[in-house]
Amino acid sequence: MEILKLDNISSGYSNKEILKNVSFKVQRGEFIGVIGPNGAGKSTLMKTVTRVIKPFKGQIYLNNKNIYCFNFKEIARRIACVRQESFISFSYKVRDIVMMGRFPYQSLLAGESKEDVKVVNEMLKLTDCDKLSDREILNLSSGEKQRVVIARALAQEPEILFLDEPTSYLDIGHQMQIFNLLKKLNKEKNITIISILHDLNLAAEYCDKLLLLNNGEIIRYDLPSNVLDYKLLEEIYNTLVVVKENPISNKPYVVLVSGNRQNK
């Protein structure tokens, strides 16, 4: 079932067009990776779909309804976002941070409901943050903080979870923990996940499909095995690569080759 559709979207900032005639569909429950070189339009795509910026032209449909027909709280109940700059600089307890994700369901005058507490407890447990709930977030490791930020997004009970480079500041162990968690949420909760990624091998290992952007245009949108073609990657990223098959998962993985195109 189709959950998200972009139809001929052009978007950008002021009068500068970044995305150019972008059209694609996402099915409910898919795990989509958005890849491409710096400046390809990945973050602009995320900001456009989450209504941070308004497209110059084209339509975005959420559950077959124009996304601008929803009010702010209605959108927040359907789409949650974990941005690259999501780390929190003020000292609140973990439980209080996650409770902030319940804002779409609360009024200004009402306090926390029993349902709010129930959902927060569930998301704390689901993200393995329940043991951290009474700790101040500034005292946590980077991996722990990222799990808390994801728990806060999940407290919105979204249908779609957008992430912008969710593991960019994490070591390889924490990267695997976060992506194993995301895959678990994707499968068990049927949450549609769309994540911007620079690591092509993480993208290949965890995503159902990859959307390759360059210069604001979709170059290819397909299975990882059909997107991670070495000729295409060399052209887009202007570097030498070898694409092999992971002997454990049978997914493609990309190996960089030292040297430059002139020495090929």
C-alpha positions as CSV (number, residue, x, y, z in Angstrom):
1,M,0.0,0.0,0.0
2,E,1.4,3.4,-1.0
3,I,2.0,5.7,2.0
4,L,4.0,8.5,0.4
5,K,4.1,9.9,-3.2
6,L,6.1,12.8,-4.6
7,D,4.8,14.1,-7.9
8,N,7.0,16.4,-10.0
9,I,8.5,18.2,-7.0
10,S,10.9,21.1,-7.4
11,S,12.1,22.7,-4.2
12,G,14.9,24.8,-2.8
13,Y,15.7,28.1,-0.9
14,S,14.7,31.6,-2.0
15,N,14.9,31.5,-5.7
16,K,17.5,28.7,-5.9
17,E,16.2,25.4,-7.2
18,I,17.8,22.4,-5.5
19,L,15.4,19.5,-6.3
20,K,14.3,19.3,-9.9
21,N,11.1,17.4,-11.0
22,V,11.5,14.7,-8.4
23,S,8.8,11.9,-8.5
24,F,8.8,8.6,-6.6
25,K,6.6,6.5,-4.4
26,V,7.1,4.7,-1.0
27,Q,5.1,1.7,0.0
28,R,4.0,1.3,3.6
29,G,6.6,-0.6,5.7
30,E,9.6,0.0,3.3
31,F,13.0,0.9,4.5
32,I,14.4,3.5,2.0
33,G,17.9,4.8,1.9
34,V,18.6,8.2,0.2
35,I,22.1,8.4,-1.1
36,G,24.2,10.7,-3.2
37,P,27.3,13.0,-3.0
38,N,27.4,16.2,-1.0
39,G,25.1,18.8,-2.4
40,A,22.9,16.2,-4.2
41,G,19.7,17.5,-2.5
42,K,19.2,14.8,0.1
43,S,18.6,17.2,3.1
44,T,16.4,19.4,0.9
45,L,14.3,16.4,0.0
46,M,13.8,15.6,3.7
47,K,13.0,19.2,4.6
48,T,10.5,19.4,1.7
49,V,8.7,16.2,2.6
50,T,8.5,17.2,6.3
51,R,7.2,20.6,5.4
52,V,10.2,22.6,6.7
53,I,10.3,24.2,3.3
54,K,7.5,24.4,0.7
55,P,8.1,23.1,-2.8
56,F,8.1,25.6,-5.7
57,K,5.9,23.2,-7.7
58,G,4.5,19.7,-7.6
59,Q,2.5,17.8,-5.0
60,I,3.3,15.5,-2.0
61,Y,0.7,12.9,-1.0
62,L,0.6,11.2,2.4
63,N,-1.9,8.3,2.4
64,N,-3.3,9.6,-0.9
65,K,-4.0,13.0,0.7
66,N,-2.2,16.2,-0.1
67,I,0.3,16.8,2.7
68,Y,-0.7,20.4,3.1
69,C,-4.2,19.4,4.0
70,F,-3.0,18.2,7.4
71,N,-2.4,20.6,10.3
72,F,0.8,20.7,12.3
73,K,-0.3,18.2,14.9
74,E,-1.8,15.9,12.4
75,I,1.5,15.8,10.5
76,A,3.4,15.2,13.7
77,R,1.2,12.2,14.4
78,R,2.2,10.7,11.1
79,I,5.7,11.8,10.4
80,A,8.6,12.0,12.9
81,C,12.1,13.3,12.1
82,V,15.5,12.6,13.6
83,R,17.8,15.3,12.2
84,Q,21.6,15.3,12.1
85,E,21.7,18.1,14.6
86,S,19.2,16.4,17.0
87,F,21.6,16.0,19.9
88,I,20.3,18.0,22.8
89,S,22.3,20.7,24.6
90,F,20.2,21.2,27.7
91,S,20.2,18.9,30.7
92,Y,16.9,17.1,31.0
93,K,16.3,13.6,32.1
94,V,15.8,11.0,29.5
95,R,12.2,10.3,30.3
96,D,11.4,14.0,30.0
97,I,13.1,14.1,26.6
98,V,11.1,11.2,25.3
99,M,7.9,12.7,26.7
100,M,8.4,15.7,24.5
101,G,7.5,13.4,21.6
102,R,4.0,13.2,22.9
103,F,3.3,16.9,22.1
104,P,1.0,16.1,19.1
105,Y,-1.4,14.4,21.5
106,Q,-1.4,17.0,24.3
107,S,-3.1,20.3,24.9
108,L,-1.4,23.3,26.4
109,L,-3.3,23.0,29.7
110,A,-3.5,19.3,30.1
111,G,-0.7,17.3,31.8
112,E,0.6,13.9,30.9
113,S,-2.1,11.4,30.3
114,K,-2.0,7.7,31.2
115,E,-1.7,7.0,27.5
116,D,1.3,9.3,27.2
117,V,3.1,7.5,30.1
118,K,2.2,4.1,28.6
119,V,3.6,5.1,25.2
120,V,6.8,6.7,26.6
121,N,7.5,3.6,28.8
122,E,7.0,1.4,25.7
123,M,9.4,3.4,23.6
124,L,12.0,3.6,26.3
125,K,11.9,-0.2,26.6
126,L,11.8,-0.7,22.8
127,T,15.0,1.4,22.3
128,D,16.7,-0.1,25.4
129,C,16.6,3.3,27.1
130,D,14.5,2.2,30.1
131,K,17.6,1.8,32.2
132,L,18.6,5.4,31.3
133,S,15.2,7.0,32.0
134,D,16.3,8.9,35.2
135,R,19.7,10.0,33.9
136,E,20.4,13.4,32.5
137,I,20.9,13.2,28.7
138,L,24.1,15.3,28.8
139,N,25.8,12.5,30.8
140,L,25.1,9.8,28.1
141,S,27.4,8.5,25.4
142,S,26.7,9.5,21.8
143,G,25.1,6.1,21.0
144,E,22.9,6.4,24.1
145,K,21.8,10.0,23.1
146,Q,21.0,8.8,19.6
147,R,18.7,6.1,21.0
148,V,17.0,8.6,23.2
149,V,16.4,10.9,20.2
150,I,14.9,8.0,18.3
151,A,12.7,7.1,21.3
152,R,11.4,10.6,21.3
153,A,10.5,10.4,17.6
154,L,8.8,7.1,18.2
155,A,6.8,8.5,21.0
156,Q,5.0,10.5,18.3
157,E,3.7,7.1,17.1
158,P,4.5,8.0,13.5
159,E,3.7,6.1,10.3
160,I,6.9,7.4,8.7
161,L,10.3,8.0,10.4
162,F,12.8,10.2,8.6
163,L,16.4,10.2,9.6
164,D,19.3,12.4,8.5
165,E,22.6,10.5,8.9
166,P,21.5,8.8,12.2
167,T,25.0,7.3,12.8
168,S,27.3,10.0,11.4
169,Y,29.0,10.6,14.8
170,L,29.1,7.0,16.0
171,D,31.7,4.3,16.0
172,I,31.0,1.1,14.0
173,G,29.6,-0.8,17.0
174,H,27.1,1.9,17.8
175,Q,26.2,2.2,14.1
176,M,25.3,-1.5,14.0
177,Q,23.2,-1.1,17.2
178,I,21.3,1.8,15.8
179,F,20.6,0.2,12.5
180,N,19.6,-3.1,14.1
181,L,17.2,-1.1,16.2
182,L,15.8,0.7,13.1
183,K,15.3,-2.6,11.2
184,K,13.6,-4.1,14.3
185,L,11.2,-1.1,14.4
186,N,10.6,-1.4,10.6
187,K,9.7,-5.0,10.8
188,E,7.9,-5.3,14.2
189,K,6.1,-1.9,14.2
190,N,5.7,-1.7,10.4
191,I,7.1,1.8,10.5
192,T,8.2,3.2,7.1
193,I,11.7,4.4,7.4
194,I,13.4,6.9,5.1
195,S,17.1,7.6,6.0
196,I,19.7,9.8,4.4
197,L,23.0,7.9,4.4
198,H,26.5,8.5,3.3
199,D,27.7,5.0,4.1
200,L,26.8,2.9,1.0
201,N,27.4,-0.4,2.7
202,L,25.1,0.3,5.6
203,A,22.5,1.5,3.0
204,A,22.9,-1.8,1.1
205,E,22.8,-4.0,4.1
206,Y,19.6,-2.5,5.8
207,C,17.5,-0.8,3.1
208,D,14.9,-2.4,0.9
209,K,15.5,0.3,-1.8
210,L,17.9,3.0,-2.5
211,L,17.2,6.4,-4.0
212,L,20.3,7.9,-5.6
213,L,20.2,11.6,-6.0
214,N,22.7,13.8,-7.9
215,N,22.4,17.6,-8.7
216,G,18.8,17.5,-7.4
217,E,17.6,14.8,-9.7
218,I,16.8,11.1,-9.1
219,I,19.4,9.0,-10.9
220,R,18.1,5.7,-9.9
221,Y,15.5,4.3,-7.5
222,D,15.6,0.5,-7.1
223,L,16.9,-2.4,-5.1
224,P,20.4,-1.9,-3.7
225,S,21.8,-4.5,-6.1
226,N,20.5,-2.4,-9.0
227,V,21.6,1.0,-7.7
228,L,25.1,0.1,-6.5
229,D,26.5,-0.5,-9.9
230,Y,30.2,0.3,-10.0
231,K,30.1,2.3,-13.3
232,L,27.2,4.4,-12.0
233,L,29.0,5.0,-8.6
234,E,32.2,6.0,-10.3
235,E,30.4,8.5,-12.5
236,I,28.3,10.0,-9.6
237,Y,31.0,10.0,-6.9
238,N,34.0,10.6,-9.2
239,T,36.0,7.9,-7.6
240,L,37.1,4.3,-8.3
241,V,35.2,1.5,-6.6
242,V,34.7,-2.2,-6.7
243,V,31.3,-3.6,-5.9
244,K,31.3,-7.1,-4.5
245,E,28.8,-9.4,-2.8
246,N,28.8,-9.8,1.0
247,P,29.4,-13.5,1.5
248,I,27.1,-13.5,4.6
249,S,24.1,-11.4,3.6
250,N,24.5,-11.7,-0.2
251,K,24.0,-7.9,-0.3
252,P,26.3,-5.7,-2.4
253,Y,29.2,-3.9,-0.7
254,V,31.4,-1.2,-2.1
255,V,35.2,-1.1,-1.8
256,L,37.1,2.1,-2.5
257,V,40.1,1.9,-4.8
258,S,43.1,4.1,-4.1
259,G,44.3,6.4,-6.9
260,N,42.4,8.6,-9.3
261,R,40.6,8.5,-12.6
262,Q,43.6,9.8,-14.5
263,N,45.6,6.7,-13.3
264,K,42.9,4.2,-14.2
